[in-house]
Structure formats: C-alpha cells, structure tokens
Amino acid sequence: PHLVRERLDNGLPVADALDMLVGALVGAMRRAPGNQLAHCFSILPKIGLSEDDLSDAQLDLWASTAADTSTLIEVNEKWGCPGPRSLGVALAAGAVVVASTDAHVASDVGRYERVPAMLAWATRNAAASDAQVQAFLVEMVAEYRPAVADLDAPASPAASAMRNAGKR
C-alpha cells in the first residue's frame, strides 16, 4: 500500500489507481473463475481512499465480472467491506454474496454485527429482497454454529500431542 500511496501523492489520479485495482480484480476473476474475493476493497483505506471513490462504471464492471465468472463476493465482518453500495451493485448484477467473520478466535465464528445491516441496506437498492437476505443469514448461522461447537469439543489425542509439542 505504501507504494500506491506514494504514487498518489506524486500525482497519480485517484481514478487511474482505482482503474488499476478494478482491472486487477477483473483479471483475477477471469483467470480463476469460481473462487471467492475476500474482503474486497479493504486495501482502499490503507491508501487513503474509500469505496465511495469508486465510480458506478468501476463497480458495475467488478460486479458483472463476479456474476459472469461465478466468483463469490465475501462481505467481511472484520473489515466491513465491501460496503452496502458495492454489495447493492453486486446483488443487482446477480453476483453471489457470502459472509465471513474473519474470526481469529473460535468464539467469534458466526457472530455478525455489521454484515446483516450492510446486506439489509444493499438489498433495498438491489433485486434481492430482505426475506432472501434473512433466509441467507439463517442458513449461514445454522451452517457455522456446529463448526463453533466442534471447536469447543475436546481435542483428539493427536491434536493434543501436536499442540503440546509446540509448547516445548
């Protein structure tokens, strides 16, 4: 990020920097379709920009490419991105949005505070209904809750041995 910030400070137009970012994302989606974009646009605040700086055309290209390549767009609890405007464009383009807590602690897996509000706002501006988003969230919580319970279960003897070996 520091090199991009330096280039912006030395006169690189913001629109050009964003065109490069969107172009790289589009290229990656076309080269490896069917993957997942994790906390897309989280780089922007690190270079002094925000998603508000993205043009409608840039977002349309990003979203339509995600839909066309079956790329999942991850809305990330920790980073709060992509934001509601970007999510609305993605949903309107027919892209599939999935949620992630980006949890680093087992107790945080499946716990969402910002994502439901972001998706609710986005759906008011896209084709998906609030009921579809609510159904998605219910399904997502049901899917992740057993995984959290498994993390609290006693470790297998092999896992315990590996963990204990690392403490030596």
PyMOL commands that set and color helices and strands:
alter all, ss='L'
color gray80, all
select helices_A, chain A and resi 2-9+14-31+44-47+51-53+56-68+84-93+106-108+115-124+130-152+157-166
alter helices_A, ss='H'
color red, helices_A
select strands_A, chain A and resi 36-37+72-76+96-100
alter strands_A, ss='S'
color yellow, strands_A
deselect
rebuild
show_as cartoon
